[in-house]
Amino acid sequence: MDSHLRTVAKIEYAADEGGDFWQTPEETARRGRGDCEDMALYLHHLLRGDGIESRVVFGVRDARRDRTGHAWVECEMYGQRYVLDPTCRRMAARKLLPPAPYYLVIEQPVLAEKLREYLNRTGDRGVNVIFEAPPESPQAP
């Protein structure tokens, strides 16, 4: 897990120009740049290649301060769920994170459409994406 996270964390963060376009893992690796969705899809691809069950998760990084969308990967290892965020080079057991960070969001039509576009373009049926309803309101510590 850690070596794959380090590999993807070397990708240069670059916001999409001219609209949100999800790159394939191969495109992200070849270009050496991408946004959070591109990095999450690339990390998911590497983990899956090693037989590690993972999923791409959409939400906000910190519900206390940040309301912009974000994507990361979660996987089960050693009997625990881990959050892997290549954008900020973070790997942590979910249960050790405060409640507000990595706050999941309700499925939004724009994300569902982006996912359909990506799956239709790539044919990749191994992408396991999750959108979940958040708790009523995050409590700041």
N, C-alpha and C positions, 0 to 999 in steps of 0.2 A: 504494500500500500504506500509506504513512505517513499520508495524509489519512484513509483509512478507519479506521486504528488510532486516530487522534486522535478521530474522531467517536464511535467505540464507547467509548473510554476516558472520555468525558464521562458515560456511564451510571453512575448511583449503584449501588455494590455493595450488594445486599440479599439476605440468605439467604432461601430459601423458608420460608414459614410453613405449618405443617400438612402437611409432606411435600414431596418434591422434585418440582417441576412444571417442565417445560421450556417456556418461552414461545416463541412464534414471533418472528422478527425484527421483525415489525410491532408485536407486543405490547410487546416490549422498547423499541423506539423511542418508542412512544406513552406508555408508563408512565415511561420515563426511569430505570428501575431494573431490576436483575436480578442473578443470580448468575453464576458463571464459565461455566456451560453456556449460559446465555442470551446472554451477551456473545460467546462463541465462535461460536454459531450466527448471531448478528447480523453479526459481522465476516465470517464465511464467506459469508453472503448478499450483503453489499456487494461483496466481492472477486469473487465469481462473476458479479455483475451487470456488472462491468467486464471480464469474460472472463479473470480471473486464476484459474487452477486452485489450489484450496486444499482442505484437509481439516481436520475437527475432530479433535483428538487428546485422549484421556483418559489421565491418569497422575497423578503427583505433581510438584509444582513443584520440590522439592529433596529427593532421596532420602536425603540425609545428615541432614536435620532434620525433614522433613514427611512424614507418612504419610496425610494426608487427601487425598481425591480432588480433582482439578483438571481443567479443560478449557482448551485453547488452540487456536490455528490454526497450521498449517504450510503454506507454499506454496513453489513453485519460481519464482524470478525471477533473471535475470541469471546463469543457470547455477549457482545456489546454492539450498540449502534454507534458508528463514527460519522462525524461531519468532516468532509474533506473539501477545502476551499482553496483551489490553486491561485485564485486572484490575489489572496493575501497570505498564501502559504500556510494555511492553518489545517491542522489535523487534531481533532479532540473528540473524546467520548461525549456523545450528546448529553448524557446525564450529568456531566461535569460543567456544562455550559449554563450560565444564568438563563432564566426563562425567556428574556426578550431577544437575545441574539438568535439569528437563523429562524426567523418567524415565517411560517408557511402561510401562503395566501390561497384564497379561494380561486378556483379555476376561472380564468378570464378568457373571454372569446378571442382576444388578440393572441394570447399564448396558444390556445388550442389551434387556431389557424396556422400559426408559425410552425407548430409541431406537425400538422397535416402536410404543410408545404415541404418541410424537411423530410418526412417519411416518404412522401410521394417522389421527391427528387432523388433520394438516396436508396430507397428500397430497404433500408435498415429496419428490421422488425425487432431488433434486440434492444432498442432504446426503451427503457422503462422510466417513464416520467411521472412525477407525482405533484399534484396540486392538492392541498388540504385546507380545510376550513380552520382558521386560527381560533384561539380562545377569544372570549368576548372582548377583552382589552388587556394588552400587556401591562404589567405593573413594573414601573421603574424601581430599581433597587434603592 
